[in-house]
Amino acid sequence: MKPNKEKGITLIALVITIIVLLILAGVAIATLTGDNGVLTKAVSAKEKTETARETEEKN
């Protein structure tokens, strides 16, 4: 019987894929929660919009 080397290659490909996905997830989470992340900028934009709206209503 021939040894089946395809299972070994498939397992290595699976492990590499999982590692790449974990790295991408880490980068995405860091981008969202960082000091200059998307969420921080969204909150800042909301505050500026509210301030501008209040200023415009006073004028």
C-alpha positions as CSV (number, residue, x, y, z in Angstrom):
1,M,0.0,0.0,0.0
2,K,1.1,3.5,-0.8
3,P,1.5,6.0,2.2
4,N,-1.0,8.8,1.9
5,K,1.0,12.0,1.9
6,E,-2.0,14.1,0.9
7,K,-3.4,14.1,4.4
8,G,-0.2,15.6,5.8
9,I,-0.2,18.4,3.2
10,T,-3.9,19.1,3.9
11,L,-3.2,19.3,7.7
12,I,-0.3,21.7,7.2
13,A,-2.5,23.9,4.9
14,L,-5.3,23.9,7.6
15,V,-2.9,24.9,10.3
16,I,-1.4,27.7,8.1
17,T,-4.9,28.9,7.3
18,I,-5.9,29.0,10.9
19,I,-2.8,31.0,11.8
20,V,-3.4,33.5,9.1
21,L,-7.0,34.0,10.2
22,L,-5.9,34.5,13.8
23,I,-3.4,37.2,12.7
24,L,-6.1,38.9,10.6
25,A,-8.5,38.9,13.5
26,G,-5.9,40.4,15.8
27,V,-5.2,43.2,13.3
28,A,-8.9,43.9,12.9
29,I,-9.5,44.0,16.7
30,A,-6.5,46.3,17.2
31,T,-7.8,48.6,14.5
32,L,-11.2,48.9,16.0
33,T,-10.1,49.3,19.6
34,G,-6.9,51.3,19.3
35,D,-6.3,54.9,20.3
36,N,-6.9,56.0,16.7
37,G,-9.2,53.2,15.9
38,V,-12.5,53.3,14.0
39,L,-14.6,53.4,17.2
40,T,-12.7,56.2,18.7
41,K,-13.0,58.3,15.6
42,A,-16.7,57.6,15.4
43,V,-17.3,58.8,18.9
44,S,-15.2,61.9,18.2
45,A,-17.2,62.6,15.1
46,K,-20.5,62.2,16.9
47,E,-19.4,64.7,19.6
48,K,-18.3,67.2,17.0
49,T,-21.6,66.9,15.1
50,E,-23.6,67.5,18.2
51,T,-21.5,70.5,19.1
52,A,-21.9,71.9,15.6
53,R,-25.6,71.3,15.7
54,E,-26.0,73.2,19.0
55,T,-23.9,76.1,17.7
56,E,-26.0,76.3,14.6
57,E,-29.2,76.3,16.6
58,K,-28.0,79.2,18.7
59,N,-27.2,81.2,15.7
